[in-house]
C-alpha cells in the first residue's frame, strides 16, 4: 500500500532493497538469498538462532535483552519495582527513513508478544519511505516521556504510569508504542479545558487540519497497526492519544 503523504520520500520504496543489501555489512546481519517486498517467501522467519535472535530482513531483527542492554535500561526505563521480567522483553533493531530522507538505524524495546508485529510493521514503513524523525530508546532521554515526545521520538517500553494517574501504562509492559509523537499528541480535557502533551505539539491537536506526519485512518502507519490487531489512541472517547498504538497480551 503506497504511503500517500510526503511524496519526497516515495523514491525510497523502490530503492529499499538496494539500501538493505548495502547496509547489511555495516549492521553485521547475515544476508538472505533474496529480498523482495512482494515475495512472501522472502519474508519468512526461519526461527531464532543460537542467541535467540530472530531476523526478519537485513537490518530488522529482535532478540532477548543482552547484559549490555539490561545495563543501559536498568534504573531508567526499567525502573525500581518493574514487574515485567527481562525475559519477557525483546530488543529490536530496525531501519527507518528520517525527515531528511536518510536511512537510520533505530532501537526499540518491547514485549516479546508484539516483537514480530513490530519488526514487520517497521519493515513495511521503511520500504514505503514513511518518515520517522527519531527511533531511540527512551533511556536516552532519561526515561522522561515528555522529553522523548518533544524530540518526536518513537518509543515503546517504559515502566511508568499513565500521565495524571496511578495506573500503569501499557508502555510499562512493552505493549504500546508511540509514533512521531510531536505531530500526534496526547490530548485531554481536564475541567473542560484542553491540555496537549507535549505542549509544543499544540499546533497539531486540531485533527481537522492537514499536515505532514499526521496519523489518521488514511495513514499507512495506522493501517499496518490496525491490520495486526492494535488499538489506536485516536479512537478513545474521553481523551485522544494520536501517537499511541497498543495490543493486549494473547489469551492463554
PASEBA-1860 file (N, C-alpha, C; in nm, 3 decimals):
! residues 252
1> XXXXXXXX> 0.086/-0.119/0.000/0.000/0.000/0.000/0.089/0.123/0.000 ~ 0.079/0.209/-0.098/0.166/0.326/-0.103/0.134/0.427/0.004 ~ 0.236/0.492/0.051/0.217/0.597/0.152/0.176/0.724/0.079 ~ 0.068/0.788/0.126/0.008/0.897/0.050/0.046/1.035/0.097 ~ 0.145/1.047/0.184/0.192/1.179/0.224/0.342/1.187/0.204 ~ 0.395/1.313/0.198/0.539/1.337/0.187/0.598/1.264/0.066 ~ 0.550/1.299/-0.052/0.590/1.229/-0.173/0.740/1.235/-0.196 ~ 0.805/1.329/-0.129/0.951/1.339/-0.140/1.019/1.207/-0.106
9> XXXXXXXX> 0.955/1.132/-0.019/1.016/1.009/0.031/0.979/0.886/-0.052 ~ 0.892/0.899/-0.149/0.842/0.779/-0.217/0.951/0.702/-0.291 ~ 1.052/0.773/-0.339/1.159/0.702/-0.410/1.227/0.599/-0.324 ~ 1.219/0.615/-0.193/1.285/0.521/-0.102/1.227/0.382/-0.114 ~ 1.099/0.372/-0.146/1.036/0.241/-0.156/1.104/0.159/-0.263 ~ 1.129/0.222/-0.380/1.190/0.150/-0.490/1.334/0.114/-0.460 ~ 1.399/0.199/-0.382/1.541/0.176/-0.351/1.561/0.096/-0.224 ~ 1.453/0.059/-0.158/1.463/-0.007/-0.027/1.547/-0.132/-0.030
17> XXXXXXXX> 1.527/-0.215/-0.133/1.600/-0.341/-0.140/1.750/-0.316/-0.150 ~ 1.789/-0.222/-0.239/1.932/-0.194/-0.255/1.992/-0.139/-0.126 ~ 1.920/-0.054/-0.059/1.971/0.004/0.066/1.989/-0.103/0.172 ~ 1.893/-0.194/0.179/1.903/-0.301/0.280/2.027/-0.385/0.255 ~ 2.052/-0.421/0.128/2.166/-0.505/0.096/2.297/-0.431/0.123 ~ 2.299/-0.301/0.088/2.421/-0.223/0.110/2.453/-0.205/0.257 ~ 2.350/-0.196/0.338/2.370/-0.173/0.481/2.401/-0.300/0.558 ~ 2.376/-0.415/0.498/2.394/-0.540/0.570/2.531/-0.556/0.632
25> XXXXXXXX> 2.642/-0.529/0.556/2.774/-0.544/0.619/2.794/-0.451/0.736 ~ 2.740/-0.330/0.729/2.758/-0.234/0.838/2.683/-0.277/0.962 ~ 2.572/-0.344/0.942/2.489/-0.383/1.056/2.524/-0.521/1.109 ~ 2.617/-0.590/1.042/2.659/-0.723/1.085/2.541/-0.820/1.092 ~ 2.452/-0.810/0.995/2.338/-0.900/0.988/2.360/-0.996/0.873 ~ 2.346/-1.129/0.891/2.369/-1.223/0.784/2.271/-1.202/0.671 ~ 2.319/-1.199/0.544/2.229/-1.174/0.432/2.140/-1.294/0.405 ~ 2.021/-1.267/0.345/1.935/-1.374/0.297/1.960/-1.388/0.149
33> XXXXXXXX> 1.909/-1.496/0.089/1.938/-1.522/-0.051/1.873/-1.421/-0.143 ~ 1.749/-1.378/-0.113/1.681/-1.278/-0.193/1.601/-1.189/-0.103 ~ 1.578/-1.067/-0.149/1.494/-0.972/-0.077/1.398/-0.912/-0.176 ~ 1.269/-0.935/-0.159/1.167/-0.876/-0.244/1.048/-0.843/-0.159 ~ 1.006/-0.717/-0.164/0.897/-0.673/-0.079/0.769/-0.745/-0.108 ~ 0.751/-0.792/-0.235/0.625/-0.857/-0.271/0.637/-1.009/-0.274 ~ 0.742/-1.062/-0.216/0.761/-1.207/-0.215/0.741/-1.263/-0.076 ~ 0.634/-1.342/-0.053/0.608/-1.397/0.080/0.724/-1.482/0.129
41> XXXXXXXX> 0.787/-1.558/0.038/0.896/-1.645/0.082/1.014/-1.566/0.134 ~ 1.033/-1.445/0.080/1.145/-1.362/0.124/1.123/-1.310/0.264 ~ 0.999/-1.308/0.311/0.968/-1.252/0.442/0.950/-1.360/0.548 ~ 0.975/-1.485/0.513/0.952/-1.593/0.608/1.057/-1.589/0.719 ~ 1.015/-1.608/0.842/1.106/-1.612/0.956/1.156/-1.754/0.972 ~ 1.286/-1.772/0.973/1.343/-1.906/0.981/1.358/-1.955/1.123 ~ 1.324/-1.872/1.222/1.339/-1.911/1.361/1.458/-1.845/1.424 ~ 1.467/-1.856/1.556/1.574/-1.791/1.630/1.706/-1.865/1.612
49> XXXXXXXX> 1.816/-1.788/1.613/1.947/-1.851/1.608/1.988/-1.894/1.749 ~ 2.114/-1.933/1.764/2.159/-1.986/1.893/2.151/-1.883/2.005 ~ 2.154/-1.755/1.971/2.146/-1.649/2.071/2.004/-1.598/2.090 ~ 1.909/-1.660/2.022/1.770/-1.618/2.035/1.730/-1.507/1.941 ~ 1.820/-1.468/1.849/1.788/-1.360/1.755/1.698/-1.413/1.643 ~ 1.594/-1.337/1.613/1.506/-1.368/1.501/1.522/-1.256/1.399 ~ 1.568/-1.291/1.279/1.589/-1.193/1.173/1.474/-1.199/1.074 ~ 1.411/-1.084/1.052/1.301/-1.076/0.956/1.355/-1.042/0.817
57> XXXXXXXX> 1.433/-0.937/0.808/1.505/-0.897/0.687/1.634/-0.831/0.733 ~ 1.726/-0.804/0.638/1.850/-0.738/0.674/1.821/-0.608/0.748 ~ 1.878/-0.595/0.867/1.860/-0.475/0.946/1.736/-0.477/1.034 ~ 1.657/-0.582/1.026/1.533/-0.592/1.103/1.533/-0.724/1.180 ~ 1.564/-0.715/1.309/1.568/-0.835/1.392/1.531/-0.802/1.535 ~ 1.500/-0.905/1.612/1.476/-0.888/1.756/1.539/-1.004/1.830 ~ 1.571/-0.979/1.956/1.643/-1.078/2.035/1.622/-1.051/2.183 ~ 1.650/-1.151/2.270/1.643/-1.126/2.414/1.740/-1.015/2.454
65> XXXXXXXX> 1.712/-0.950/2.565/1.798/-0.841/2.610/1.935/-0.894/2.649 ~ 2.038/-0.835/2.594/2.174/-0.871/2.633/2.206/-0.806/2.767 ~ 2.315/-0.847/2.827/2.355/-0.786/2.954/2.387/-0.638/2.934 ~ 2.440/-0.605/2.818/2.471/-0.464/2.789/2.343/-0.381/2.782 ~ 2.241/-0.433/2.715/2.115/-0.360/2.705/2.048/-0.350/2.842 ~ 2.052/-0.457/2.919/1.996/-0.451/3.054/2.062/-0.341/3.137 ~ 2.195/-0.330/3.123/2.267/-0.226/3.198/2.226/-0.087/3.152 ~ 2.196/-0.071/3.024/2.156/0.060/2.970/2.021/0.106/3.024
73> XXXXXXXX> 1.929/0.011/3.048/1.792/0.050/3.083/1.761/0.038/3.231 ~ 1.841/-0.040/3.305/1.813/-0.061/3.447/1.830/0.070/3.524 ~ 1.727/0.103/3.602/1.728/0.227/3.677/1.673/0.345/3.597 ~ 1.639/0.321/3.471/1.582/0.428/3.387/1.445/0.380/3.338 ~ 1.436/0.327/3.216/1.306/0.275/3.171/1.267/0.149/3.249 ~ 1.367/0.072/3.287/1.342/-0.045/3.372/1.368/-0.002/3.516 ~ 1.269/0.070/3.569/1.287/0.132/3.700/1.260/0.041/3.817 ~ 1.279/0.095/3.935/1.258/0.020/4.059/1.115/-0.032/4.065
81> XXXXXXXX> 1.102/-0.157/4.102/0.971/-0.218/4.115/0.911/-0.266/3.985 ~ 0.988/-0.265/3.877/0.935/-0.310/3.748/0.888/-0.455/3.760 ~ 0.765/-0.478/3.720/0.703/-0.611/3.737/0.718/-0.699/3.612 ~ 0.781/-0.647/3.510/0.798/-0.724/3.386/0.938/-0.785/3.385 ~ 0.948/-0.918/3.381/1.081/-0.980/3.378/1.158/-0.940/3.252 ~ 1.288/-0.928/3.265/1.371/-0.901/3.148/1.341/-1.002/3.037 ~ 1.314/-1.126/3.078/1.293/-1.234/2.981/1.170/-1.213/2.895 ~ 1.078/-1.129/2.940/0.956/-1.102/2.862/0.975/-0.989/2.761
89> XXXXXXXX> 1.092/-0.926/2.762/1.118/-0.813/2.673/1.211/-0.855/2.559 ~ 1.201/-0.781/2.450/1.286/-0.804/2.335/1.346/-0.673/2.286 ~ 1.471/-0.681/2.240/1.540/-0.568/2.179/1.525/-0.578/2.028 ~ 1.474/-0.471/1.966/1.456/-0.468/1.821/1.557/-0.374/1.757 ~ 1.613/-0.418/1.647/1.695/-0.334/1.559/1.615/-0.316/1.431 ~ 1.594/-0.189/1.389/1.521/-0.162/1.265/1.595/-0.058/1.184 ~ 1.554/-0.042/1.059/1.596/0.070/0.977/1.476/0.160/0.956 ~ 1.502/0.289/0.940/1.392/0.380/0.912/1.443/0.497/0.829
97> XXXXXXXX> 1.351/0.566/0.763/1.383/0.684/0.684/1.357/0.807/0.771 ~ 1.459/0.890/0.790/1.441/1.006/0.876/1.379/1.123/0.799 ~ 1.364/1.237/0.862/1.298/1.351/0.800/1.381/1.417/0.690 ~ 1.506/1.371/0.673/1.591/1.423/0.566/1.602/1.322/0.452 ~ 1.523/1.215/0.460/1.527/1.113/0.356/1.642/1.016/0.367 ~ 1.712/1.018/0.480/1.828/0.931/0.501/1.788/0.807/0.581 ~ 1.853/0.696/0.553/1.830/0.573/0.628/1.907/0.575/0.759 ~ 1.837/0.545/0.867/1.897/0.541/1.000/1.868/0.406/1.065
105> XXXXXXXX> 1.948/0.374/1.167/1.925/0.253/1.247/1.850/0.293/1.373 ~ 1.741/0.224/1.403/1.662/0.253/1.522/1.663/0.139/1.621 ~ 1.636/0.173/1.748/1.631/0.074/1.856/1.496/0.083/1.926 ~ 1.438/-0.031/1.956/1.311/-0.039/2.028/1.320/-0.154/2.127 ~ 1.264/-0.135/2.246/1.244/-0.246/2.338/1.094/-0.263/2.355 ~ 1.047/-0.387/2.343/0.905/-0.415/2.351/0.882/-0.549/2.420 ~ 0.757/-0.580/2.447/0.719/-0.711/2.498/0.738/-0.815/2.389 ~ 0.783/-0.933/2.427/0.805/-1.038/2.327/0.678/-1.070/2.249
113> XXXXXXXX> 0.560/-1.043/2.309/0.433/-1.075/2.244/0.408/-0.994/2.119 ~ 0.471/-0.875/2.107/0.448/-0.791/1.989/0.574/-0.771/1.906 ~ 0.681/-0.841/1.939/0.808/-0.820/1.869/0.796/-0.851/1.720 ~ 0.732/-0.961/1.686/0.717/-0.995/1.544/0.629/-0.894/1.472 ~ 0.522/-0.851/1.537/0.437/-0.747/1.478/0.518/-0.623/1.445 ~ 0.596/-0.577/1.540/0.669/-0.452/1.521/0.776/-0.463/1.413 ~ 0.846/-0.573/1.409/0.951/-0.585/1.308/0.890/-0.588/1.169 ~ 0.773/-0.648/1.154/0.705/-0.649/1.024/0.654/-0.510/0.988
121> XXXXXXXX> 0.593/-0.442/1.085/0.537/-0.309/1.059/0.646/-0.211/1.019 ~ 0.756/-0.208/1.093/0.860/-0.111/1.063/0.934/-0.145/0.934 ~ 0.937/-0.272/0.898/0.993/-0.309/0.768/0.906/-0.251/0.656 ~ 0.774/-0.265/0.669/0.683/-0.211/0.568/0.692/-0.058/0.563 ~ 0.701/0.006/0.677/0.714/0.152/0.679/0.843/0.195/0.611 ~ 0.950/0.121/0.634/1.078/0.155/0.573/1.071/0.144/0.421 ~ 1.016/0.033/0.372/1.006/0.015/0.228/0.920/0.123/0.163 ~ 0.820/0.170/0.237/0.731/0.274/0.184/0.790/0.414/0.196
129> XXXXXXXX> 0.906/0.425/0.260/0.966/0.557/0.279/0.893/0.642/0.380 ~ 0.822/0.578/0.472/0.744/0.651/0.573/0.840/0.719/0.670 ~ 0.832/0.852/0.685/0.933/0.923/0.765/0.911/0.914/0.916 ~ 1.017/0.883/0.987/1.020/0.884/1.134/1.139/0.971/1.174 ~ 1.117/1.064/1.263/1.225/1.157/1.295/1.332/1.094/1.383 ~ 1.289/1.010/1.476/1.383/0.952/1.573/1.324/0.821/1.625 ~ 1.407/0.717/1.635/1.366/0.590/1.695/1.477/0.547/1.789 ~ 1.470/0.597/1.912/1.574/0.572/2.012/1.508/0.523/2.141
137> XXXXXXXX> 1.584/0.452/2.221/1.531/0.409/2.350/1.501/0.531/2.435 ~ 1.392/0.525/2.509/1.353/0.638/2.594/1.458/0.665/2.701 ~ 1.544/0.567/2.725/1.653/0.583/2.823/1.749/0.693/2.781 ~ 1.758/0.720/2.651/1.846/0.828/2.605/1.791/0.965/2.642 ~ 1.666/0.966/2.688/1.603/1.089/2.737/1.579/1.081/2.887 ~ 1.659/0.995/2.953/1.648/0.979/3.097/1.518/0.914/3.140 ~ 1.450/0.845/3.048/1.322/0.784/3.080/1.209/0.885/3.089 ~ 1.236/1.009/3.050/1.138/1.118/3.058/1.050/1.114/2.932
145> XXXXXXXX> 0.925/1.073/2.950/0.835/1.058/2.836/0.810/1.191/2.766 ~ 0.794/1.297/2.841/0.768/1.429/2.782/0.886/1.474/2.696 ~ 1.008/1.455/2.748/1.126/1.494/2.673/1.139/1.413/2.545 ~ 1.109/1.285/2.554/1.113/1.199/2.436/1.012/1.247/2.331 ~ 0.891/1.282/2.376/0.789/1.331/2.283/0.831/1.463/2.220 ~ 0.890/1.551/2.299/0.933/1.681/2.246/1.035/1.664/2.134 ~ 1.112/1.557/2.141/1.210/1.528/2.035/1.151/1.441/1.925 ~ 1.020/1.425/1.928/0.947/1.347/1.827/1.005/1.206/1.815
153> XXXXXXXX> 1.033/1.148/1.928/1.096/1.017/1.932/0.993/0.905/1.941 ~ 1.005/0.811/1.851/0.920/0.692/1.851/0.978/0.591/1.950 ~ 0.897/0.547/2.047/0.949/0.456/2.151/0.838/0.367/2.204 ~ 0.878/0.266/2.278/0.783/0.165/2.326/0.794/0.144/2.477 ~ 0.882/0.056/2.523/0.886/0.018/2.664/0.934/0.132/2.753 ~ 0.860/0.153/2.861/0.900/0.249/2.966/0.813/0.218/3.087 ~ 0.872/0.169/3.195/0.793/0.133/3.313/0.749/0.261/3.383 ~ 0.624/0.299/3.357/0.570/0.425/3.410/0.418/0.416/3.418
161> XXXXXXXX> 0.361/0.513/3.486/0.215/0.520/3.496/0.160/0.610/3.386 ~ 0.029/0.600/3.364/-0.039/0.690/3.272/-0.032/0.831/3.329 ~ -0.002/0.927/3.244/0.010/1.066/3.288/-0.113/1.110/3.365 ~ -0.091/1.162/3.487/-0.200/1.213/3.569/-0.276/1.108/3.648 ~ -0.227/0.983/3.645/-0.294/0.876/3.719/-0.190/0.794/3.795 ~ -0.240/0.693/3.868/-0.150/0.598/3.935/-0.155/0.461/3.867 ~ -0.216/0.456/3.750/-0.231/0.331/3.676/-0.113/0.307/3.583 ~ -0.067/0.185/3.580/0.043/0.153/3.490/-0.001/0.168/3.345
169> XXXXXXXX> 0.085/0.229/3.267/0.063/0.242/3.124/0.091/0.109/3.054 ~ 0.035/0.091/2.937/0.069/-0.026/2.854/0.217/-0.022/2.815 ~ 0.275/0.098/2.816/0.419/0.109/2.790/0.499/0.038/2.899 ~ 0.444/0.031/3.019/0.513/-0.034/3.130/0.530/-0.183/3.104 ~ 0.446/-0.239/3.020/0.454/-0.380/2.984/0.521/-0.401/2.848 ~ 0.557/-0.292/2.783/0.614/-0.303/2.649/0.512/-0.341/2.544 ~ 0.385/-0.307/2.570/0.276/-0.345/2.479/0.217/-0.225/2.406 ~ 0.282/-0.109/2.416/0.235/0.011/2.347/0.354/0.084/2.286
177> XXXXXXXX> 0.328/0.150/2.174/0.432/0.227/2.108/0.375/0.360/2.064 ~ 0.456/0.465/2.077/0.419/0.600/2.034/0.499/0.635/1.909 ~ 0.430/0.681/1.806/0.494/0.707/1.676/0.485/0.856/1.643 ~ 0.601/0.916/1.610/0.607/1.058/1.576/0.518/1.142/1.670 ~ 0.545/1.137/1.801/0.452/1.195/1.899/0.436/1.347/1.894 ~ 0.535/1.419/1.842/0.521/1.564/1.838/0.409/1.606/1.743 ~ 0.390/1.530/1.636/0.285/1.562/1.539/0.154/1.490/1.570 ~ 0.158/1.405/1.670/0.041/1.324/1.704/0.026/1.320/1.856
185> XXXXXXXX> -0.016/1.431/1.915/-0.009/1.449/2.060/-0.114/1.373/2.139 ~ -0.092/1.376/2.270/-0.186/1.324/2.369/-0.271/1.442/2.414 ~ -0.403/1.433/2.394/-0.492/1.545/2.421/-0.598/1.504/2.523 ~ -0.609/1.582/2.630/-0.710/1.559/2.733/-0.785/1.690/2.759 ~ -0.893/1.681/2.834/-0.975/1.798/2.865/-1.008/1.804/3.014 ~ -0.907/1.817/3.101/-0.935/1.826/3.245/-1.013/1.954/3.277 ~ -1.124/1.938/3.348/-1.207/2.054/3.382/-1.263/2.124/3.260 ~ -1.271/2.052/3.149/-1.325/2.110/3.027/-1.227/2.194/2.948
193> XXXXXXXX> -1.102/2.204/2.994/-1.001/2.283/2.925/-0.901/2.191/2.856 ~ -0.874/2.218/2.730/-0.784/2.131/2.654/-0.641/2.136/2.707 ~ -0.582/2.019/2.720/-0.441/2.007/2.759/-0.371/1.919/2.656 ~ -0.262/1.967/2.599/-0.190/1.895/2.495/-0.052/1.856/2.547 ~ -0.016/1.731/2.526/0.115/1.682/2.568/0.183/1.611/2.452 ~ 0.305/1.656/2.418/0.379/1.765/2.481/0.320/1.900/2.442 ~ 0.346/2.001/2.522/0.287/2.133/2.498/0.326/2.189/2.361 ~ 0.446/2.155/2.315/0.493/2.205/2.185/0.411/2.150/2.069
201> XXXXXXXX> 0.331/2.047/2.096/0.250/1.984/1.991/0.113/2.050/1.975 ~ 0.088/2.157/2.048/-0.043/2.223/2.042/-0.090/2.255/1.899 ~ -0.002/2.299/1.808/-0.049/2.328/1.672/-0.104/2.207/1.598 ~ -0.076/2.085/1.650/-0.118/1.964/1.581/-0.234/1.894/1.650 ~ -0.292/1.960/1.749/-0.404/1.900/1.821/-0.533/1.907/1.742 ~ -0.544/2.001/1.648/-0.663/2.014/1.564/-0.649/1.916/1.448 ~ -0.719/1.804/1.457/-0.704/1.699/1.358/-0.787/1.722/1.232 ~ -0.861/1.832/1.229/-0.931/1.867/1.106/-0.836/1.929/1.004
209> XXXXXXXX> -0.717/1.969/1.050/-0.616/2.026/0.962/-0.537/1.916/0.894 ~ -0.482/1.947/0.781/-0.397/1.852/0.709/-0.253/1.900/0.720 ~ -0.164/1.812/0.765/-0.023/1.849/0.779/0.061/1.722/0.770 ~ 0.189/1.734/0.737/0.276/1.616/0.726/0.285/1.541/0.859 ~ 0.305/1.409/0.849/0.331/1.322/0.964/0.208/1.303/1.053 ~ 0.093/1.335/1.003/-0.033/1.319/1.078/-0.083/1.176/1.065 ~ -0.109/1.113/1.180/-0.165/0.979/1.181/-0.317/0.989/1.189 ~ -0.383/0.930/1.091/-0.528/0.917/1.091/-0.562/0.784/1.023
217> XXXXXXXX> -0.688/0.759/0.996/-0.728/0.630/0.942/-0.683/0.608/0.798 ~ -0.643/0.715/0.730/-0.591/0.704/0.593/-0.440/0.683/0.590 ~ -0.379/0.686/0.706/-0.234/0.681/0.716/-0.184/0.537/0.714 ~ -0.073/0.514/0.645/-0.017/0.379/0.636/0.018/0.323/0.773 ~ 0.074/0.404/0.860/0.111/0.357/0.994/-0.012/0.303/1.067 ~ -0.120/0.381/1.068/-0.243/0.335/1.132/-0.289/0.202/1.070 ~ -0.289/0.193/0.941/-0.341/0.075/0.873/-0.260/-0.050/0.905 ~ -0.128/-0.037/0.911/-0.043/-0.152/0.942/-0.065/-0.201/1.085
225> XXXXXXXX> -0.078/-0.109/1.179/-0.102/-0.149/1.317/-0.242/-0.210/1.332 ~ -0.341/-0.149/1.268/-0.478/-0.200/1.279/-0.490/-0.340/1.220 ~ -0.421/-0.366/1.111/-0.424/-0.498/1.049/-0.374/-0.606/1.143 ~ -0.289/-0.569/1.237/-0.230/-0.667/1.328/-0.295/-0.664/1.467 ~ -0.412/-0.604/1.476/-0.490/-0.611/1.599/-0.457/-0.510/1.706 ~ -0.382/-0.405/1.672/-0.354/-0.299/1.768/-0.472/-0.202/1.774 ~ -0.495/-0.145/1.891/-0.593/-0.037/1.903/-0.519/0.096/1.902 ~ -0.589/0.199/1.857/-0.529/0.331/1.837/-0.588/0.431/1.935
233> XXXXXXXX> -0.501/0.509/1.999/-0.547/0.609/2.094/-0.630/0.719/2.032 ~ -0.625/0.733/1.901/-0.708/0.831/1.834/-0.855/0.795/1.833 ~ -0.886/0.672/1.870/-1.024/0.627/1.876/-1.084/0.637/2.017 ~ -1.002/0.674/2.115/-1.053/0.681/2.252/-1.155/0.793/2.264 ~ -1.250/0.777/2.355/-1.362/0.872/2.366/-1.332/0.992/2.456 ~ -1.283/0.967/2.575/-1.267/1.076/2.673/-1.133/1.147/2.662 ~ -1.042/1.092/2.584/-0.912/1.153/2.559/-0.865/1.103/2.423 ~ -0.766/1.168/2.368/-0.710/1.126/2.240/-0.559/1.115/2.251
241> XXXXXXXX> -0.508/1.003/2.202/-0.363/0.981/2.204/-0.324/0.937/2.063 ~ -0.305/1.035/1.977/-0.291/1.009/1.834/-0.161/0.937/1.797 ~ -0.065/0.940/1.884/0.064/0.874/1.861/0.064/0.727/1.900 ~ -0.038/0.684/1.975/-0.034/0.563/2.057/-0.104/0.444/1.993 ~ -0.032/0.331/1.987/-0.088/0.202/1.946/-0.056/0.100/2.054 ~ -0.154/0.018/2.089/-0.130/-0.082/2.192/-0.200/-0.212/2.157 ~ -0.153/-0.319/2.219/-0.210/-0.451/2.194/-0.214/-0.529/2.324 ~ -0.319/-0.604/2.344/-0.333/-0.685/2.466/-0.250/-0.811/2.452
249> XXXX> -0.209/-0.865/2.567/-0.141/-0.993/2.567/-0.234/-1.101/2.516 ~ -0.184/-1.196/2.438/-0.272/-1.303/2.390/-0.326/-1.385/2.507 ~ -0.450/-1.429/2.495/-0.509/-1.512/2.600/-0.449/-1.650/2.598 ~ -0.438/-1.708/2.717/-0.380/-1.844/2.726/-0.477/-1.945/2.667
END
